[in-house]
Amino acid sequence: MRSFDERIIRYEKLYKRRLSWLMTICLASACFNILSGRPFFIYLATFELLTFLPFLPNRQLFQKELQVENIEIIG
């Protein structure tokens, strides 16, 4: 079984990868909007941001991903 610190480091890498993909996709949508002049890509970027909201860090997500029953979030 992995130690808690190893699981945190692994989750941090995974979360950074998710955020970088989201940023890349939204930036591409914005560029396509500028190049094409069609509002569809702004709607697509907004949809992508809204679908990402459930994956923002929260207590339940940390408990699931880090496999810890009791976790306190300070701050």
The 8 nearest C-alpha neighbors of each residue, nearest first, counted from 0:
[[1, 2, 3, 6, 5, 66, 4, 65],
 [2, 0, 5, 3, 6, 4, 7, 65],
 [1, 3, 5, 4, 6, 0, 7, 65],
 [2, 4, 6, 5, 7, 1, 65, 67],
 [5, 3, 7, 6, 2, 8, 1, 9],
 [4, 6, 8, 2, 7, 3, 9, 1],
 [5, 7, 9, 3, 4, 8, 65, 10],
 [6, 8, 4, 10, 5, 9, 11, 3],
 [9, 7, 11, 5, 10, 6, 4, 12],
 [10, 8, 6, 12, 7, 11, 5, 13],
 [11, 9, 13, 7, 12, 8, 14, 6],
 [10, 12, 8, 14, 13, 9, 7, 15],
 [13, 11, 15, 9, 10, 14, 16, 8],
 [12, 14, 10, 16, 11, 15, 17, 9],
 [13, 15, 17, 11, 16, 12, 10, 18],
 [16, 14, 18, 12, 17, 13, 19, 11],
 [15, 17, 13, 19, 14, 18, 12, 20],
 [18, 16, 14, 20, 15, 19, 21, 13],
 [19, 17, 21, 15, 20, 16, 22, 14],
 [18, 20, 22, 16, 21, 17, 23, 15],
 [21, 19, 23, 17, 22, 18, 24, 16],
 [22, 20, 18, 24, 19, 23, 25, 17],
 [21, 23, 19, 25, 20, 24, 26, 18],
 [24, 22, 20, 26, 21, 25, 27, 19],
 [23, 25, 27, 21, 26, 22, 20, 28],
 [26, 24, 28, 44, 22, 27, 23, 21],
 [25, 27, 29, 23, 28, 24, 22, 30],
 [28, 26, 30, 24, 25, 29, 23, 31],
 [29, 27, 25, 31, 40, 26, 30, 44],
 [28, 30, 32, 26, 27, 31, 25, 33],
 [31, 29, 27, 33, 32, 28, 34, 26],
 [32, 30, 34, 28, 33, 29, 35, 27],
 [33, 31, 29, 40, 36, 30, 35, 34],
 [32, 34, 30, 36, 31, 35, 29, 37],
 [35, 33, 31, 32, 36, 30, 37, 29],
 [34, 36, 32, 37, 33, 31, 30, 38],
 [35, 37, 32, 33, 34, 38, 31, 39],
 [36, 38, 35, 39, 32, 40, 33, 41],
 [37, 39, 41, 40, 32, 42, 36, 35],
 [40, 38, 42, 37, 41, 43, 32, 44],
 [39, 41, 43, 28, 32, 42, 38, 44],
 [42, 40, 44, 43, 38, 39, 45, 29],
 [43, 41, 45, 39, 40, 44, 46, 38],
 [42, 44, 40, 46, 41, 45, 47, 39],
 [45, 43, 47, 25, 41, 46, 42, 28],
 [46, 44, 42, 48, 47, 43, 41, 49],
 [45, 47, 43, 49, 44, 48, 42, 50],
 [46, 48, 44, 50, 45, 49, 43, 51],
 [49, 47, 45, 51, 46, 50, 44, 52],
 [48, 50, 46, 51, 52, 47, 45, 53],
 [49, 51, 47, 48, 52, 46, 53, 54],
 [50, 52, 48, 49, 54, 53, 47, 55],
 [51, 53, 54, 49, 55, 50, 48, 47],
 [54, 52, 55, 51, 50, 49, 56, 57],
 [55, 53, 52, 51, 56, 60, 57, 50],
 [54, 56, 52, 53, 57, 51, 60, 14],
 [57, 55, 54, 60, 61, 58, 53, 59],
 [58, 56, 60, 59, 61, 55, 54, 72],
 [57, 59, 61, 60, 62, 72, 56, 70],
 [60, 58, 62, 61, 57, 63, 56, 64],
 [59, 61, 63, 57, 62, 58, 64, 56],
 [62, 60, 64, 58, 63, 59, 65, 57],
 [61, 63, 67, 59, 66, 60, 65, 64],
 [62, 64, 60, 66, 61, 65, 59, 67],
 [63, 65, 61, 66, 62, 60, 10, 67],
 [64, 66, 62, 67, 61, 63, 6, 7],
 [67, 65, 63, 62, 64, 68, 61, 6],
 [68, 66, 62, 65, 69, 70, 63, 61],
 [67, 69, 62, 70, 66, 63, 65, 61],
 [70, 68, 67, 71, 62, 58, 66, 61],
 [69, 71, 68, 72, 67, 62, 58, 61],
 [72, 70, 73, 69, 58, 61, 62, 74],
 [71, 73, 74, 70, 58, 57, 61, 56],
 [74, 72, 71, 70, 58, 57, 56, 61],
 [73, 72, 71, 57, 58, 56, 70, 61]]
